[in-house]
């Protein structure tokens, strides 16, 4: 039996909006194996982003048990969640969120600047992950000098540079043309198969979901089917 990276048991998320209690997620239970590539699908408002925020430690559940990388996240303080997230999660955004005045190298190095690594160690890691995503010849290019697909690969390298076991991706191909999207999906697949990264990807595109090992479908905050 594969070792688990994520174990969700009866997790719900609720918050107060005026006089109304809103529950975007209700009693979800599922697990994700280490090294699995999972796609998360559902219509707008189904709770996908809320779930991604819980899995990445940006937010915490209102109830239930959520164990990721052998840590129970339920009840952790904001400070402890931040520390846990820095060590365990790489976040890949749809719109890249690169700093426009920094080169690809400098953008990828950013998460390491507060680490205990030496300058030599930081630079070695940055070069290694940029080589891994196929951008070893674009180290000193600004985002404006890169294509959309290349910018997304820089964003993936930035998510990888701290060597987290879990990558979460929010519509990583949503702003890309078909060829660039296929390259990004192929890269994510290789990171799962060859490097053992666990990947959870939110997508609206069934073709993108086909790149994953398995798909979860959410509808109105509840799990509908698994494929």
C-alpha positions as CSV (number, residue, x, y, z in Angstrom):
1,X,0.0,0.0,0.0
2,X,1.3,3.4,-1.0
3,X,2.3,5.8,1.8
4,X,0.0,8.7,2.2
5,X,0.9,12.4,1.9
6,X,-2.6,13.7,2.6
7,X,-5.3,12.3,4.9
8,X,-8.6,14.2,5.1
9,X,-11.3,13.0,7.4
10,X,-14.6,14.8,7.7
11,X,-13.1,18.2,7.1
12,X,-15.4,21.2,6.8
13,X,-14.8,25.0,6.5
14,X,-17.3,27.6,7.6
15,X,-17.1,31.3,8.2
16,X,-19.4,34.1,9.2
17,X,-20.7,36.5,6.5
18,X,-22.8,39.1,8.2
19,X,-25.5,37.2,10.0
20,X,-25.1,34.1,7.8
21,X,-22.8,31.1,8.3
22,X,-21.3,30.1,4.9
23,X,-20.0,26.6,4.5
24,X,-17.9,26.2,1.3
25,X,-16.7,22.7,2.3
26,X,-18.7,20.1,4.2
27,X,-17.4,16.8,5.6
28,X,-14.9,15.8,2.9
29,X,-13.0,12.6,3.3
30,X,-10.2,11.4,0.9
31,X,-6.5,10.6,0.8
32,X,-3.7,11.2,-1.6
33,X,-0.6,9.0,-1.8
34,X,2.9,10.3,-1.8
35,X,4.0,11.0,-5.4
36,X,0.4,11.1,-6.7
37,X,-0.7,13.7,-9.2
38,X,-4.3,14.6,-8.3
39,X,-6.7,16.9,-10.3
40,X,-9.4,18.8,-8.5
41,X,-12.4,19.8,-10.6
42,X,-15.8,21.4,-10.1
43,X,-17.8,24.5,-11.2
44,X,-17.1,28.0,-9.8
45,X,-18.2,28.2,-6.2
46,X,-17.8,24.4,-5.6
47,X,-15.1,24.9,-3.0
48,X,-12.0,24.0,-5.0
49,X,-10.0,27.1,-4.0
50,X,-11.1,26.8,-0.4
51,X,-9.9,23.2,-0.4
52,X,-6.6,24.2,-2.0
53,X,-6.1,26.8,0.7
54,X,-6.6,24.1,3.4
55,X,-4.2,21.7,1.7
56,X,-1.5,24.4,1.4
57,X,-1.8,25.6,4.9
58,X,-3.0,29.1,3.9
59,X,-6.2,28.4,6.0
60,X,-7.2,25.7,8.5
61,X,-10.4,23.5,8.7
62,X,-13.3,24.4,11.0
63,X,-13.7,20.8,11.9
64,X,-12.4,17.3,11.0
65,X,-8.9,15.9,10.7
66,X,-6.3,17.1,8.1
67,X,-3.0,15.3,8.2
68,X,-0.4,16.3,5.6
69,X,3.3,15.2,5.6
70,X,2.6,13.6,9.0
71,X,1.4,16.8,10.6
72,X,-2.1,17.4,11.9
73,X,-3.0,20.9,10.6
74,X,-6.3,21.2,12.5
75,X,-5.8,23.7,15.3
76,X,-2.4,24.9,14.4
77,X,-1.8,28.6,15.0
78,X,-1.3,31.0,12.1
79,X,2.4,31.2,12.9
80,X,2.8,27.4,13.0
81,X,0.9,27.0,9.8
82,X,3.2,29.5,8.1
83,X,6.3,27.6,9.3
84,X,4.8,24.3,8.2
85,X,3.8,25.7,4.8
86,X,7.3,27.1,4.1
87,X,8.9,23.7,4.7
88,X,6.3,21.5,3.0
89,X,4.4,23.3,0.2
90,X,5.2,24.9,-3.1
91,X,2.4,27.0,-4.6
92,X,2.0,27.4,-8.3
93,X,-0.3,30.3,-9.4
94,X,-2.2,30.7,-12.7
95,X,-0.8,34.2,-13.2
96,X,2.8,33.4,-12.2
97,X,3.2,36.3,-9.7
98,X,6.8,36.9,-10.8
99,X,8.5,40.2,-9.7
100,X,8.9,42.1,-13.1
101,X,12.2,43.8,-12.2
102,X,13.9,40.6,-11.2
103,X,15.4,38.0,-13.5
104,X,14.3,34.4,-13.6
105,X,17.2,33.5,-11.4
106,X,16.4,36.2,-8.9
107,X,12.7,35.3,-8.8
108,X,13.4,31.7,-8.1
109,X,16.0,32.7,-5.4
110,X,13.5,34.8,-3.4
111,X,12.1,32.0,-1.2
112,X,15.6,31.1,-0.1
113,X,16.8,34.5,1.0
114,X,15.5,34.0,4.5
115,X,16.9,30.5,4.8
116,X,20.1,29.4,6.5
117,X,21.7,28.4,3.2
118,X,24.9,30.1,2.1
119,X,25.0,32.1,-1.1
120,X,26.8,29.3,-2.9
121,X,24.2,26.8,-1.8
122,X,21.3,29.1,-2.8
123,X,22.7,29.6,-6.2
124,X,23.4,25.9,-6.8
125,X,19.8,25.1,-5.9
126,X,18.4,27.9,-8.2
127,X,20.5,26.7,-11.1
128,X,19.4,23.1,-10.5
129,X,15.7,23.8,-10.5
130,X,15.9,26.1,-13.5
131,X,17.8,23.4,-15.4
132,X,15.1,20.9,-14.3
133,X,12.3,23.0,-15.8
134,X,14.3,23.5,-19.0
135,X,15.3,27.2,-18.5
136,X,19.0,26.8,-17.9
137,X,19.6,29.2,-20.8
138,X,17.2,31.9,-19.5
139,X,18.6,32.5,-16.0
140,X,19.2,36.2,-16.5
141,X,16.0,37.1,-18.5
142,X,13.4,39.3,-17.1
143,X,9.7,38.1,-17.1
144,X,9.0,40.5,-19.9
145,X,11.6,38.7,-22.0
146,X,9.9,35.3,-21.5
147,X,6.9,33.6,-23.1
148,X,3.9,32.8,-20.9
149,X,4.9,29.1,-20.8
150,X,8.4,30.1,-19.7
151,X,7.1,32.4,-17.0
152,X,5.0,29.5,-15.7
153,X,8.1,27.3,-15.6
154,X,9.9,30.0,-13.6
155,X,7.0,29.9,-11.2
156,X,7.2,26.2,-11.0
157,X,11.0,26.4,-10.3
158,X,10.3,28.9,-7.6
159,X,7.8,26.5,-6.0
160,X,10.4,23.7,-6.2
161,X,13.5,25.5,-5.0
162,X,12.8,24.7,-1.3
163,X,12.3,21.0,-2.2
164,X,8.8,20.7,-0.7
165,X,7.1,17.3,-0.8
166,X,3.7,18.8,-1.9
167,X,3.0,21.1,-4.8
168,X,-0.4,22.8,-5.2
169,X,-1.3,24.4,-8.5
170,X,-4.3,26.7,-9.0
171,X,-5.2,26.6,-12.7
172,X,-1.5,26.4,-13.8
173,X,-2.4,26.2,-17.5
174,X,-5.5,28.4,-17.6
175,X,-3.6,31.4,-19.1
176,X,-1.5,29.4,-21.6
177,X,-1.9,28.3,-25.2
178,X,-2.3,24.6,-25.9
179,X,1.3,23.9,-26.7
180,X,2.6,25.7,-23.6
181,X,-0.1,24.1,-21.4
182,X,0.9,20.6,-22.6
183,X,4.5,21.3,-21.7
184,X,3.5,22.4,-18.2
185,X,1.4,19.4,-17.7
186,X,4.2,17.1,-18.9
187,X,6.6,18.8,-16.5
188,X,4.2,18.3,-13.6
189,X,3.8,14.7,-14.6
190,X,7.5,14.2,-14.5
191,X,7.9,15.9,-11.2
192,X,5.4,13.3,-9.8
193,X,6.7,10.2,-11.5
194,X,10.5,10.9,-11.4
195,X,10.9,13.2,-8.4
196,X,8.2,11.9,-6.1
197,X,6.4,15.2,-5.7
198,X,2.8,15.0,-4.6
199,X,0.8,17.4,-6.8
200,X,-2.8,18.7,-6.3
201,X,-4.0,20.7,-9.3
202,X,-7.2,22.7,-9.6
203,X,-8.4,22.9,-13.1
204,X,-11.6,23.6,-15.1
205,X,-10.1,21.8,-18.2
206,X,-10.9,18.1,-18.5
207,X,-8.0,17.7,-20.9
208,X,-5.6,19.1,-18.3
209,X,-7.2,16.7,-15.7
210,X,-6.3,13.8,-18.0
211,X,-2.6,14.4,-17.2
212,X,-3.3,13.5,-13.5
213,X,-3.4,10.0,-12.0
214,X,-6.8,10.7,-10.5
215,X,-9.5,13.3,-10.4
216,X,-11.8,14.5,-7.5
217,X,-15.0,16.3,-8.4
218,X,-16.5,18.9,-6.0
219,X,-20.1,20.1,-6.2
220,X,-21.4,22.7,-3.7
221,X,-18.7,21.9,-1.2
222,X,-19.1,18.1,-1.3
223,X,-17.2,15.3,-3.0
224,X,-19.2,13.8,-5.9
225,X,-17.1,11.2,-7.6
226,X,-13.5,10.0,-7.9
227,X,-12.0,8.7,-11.1
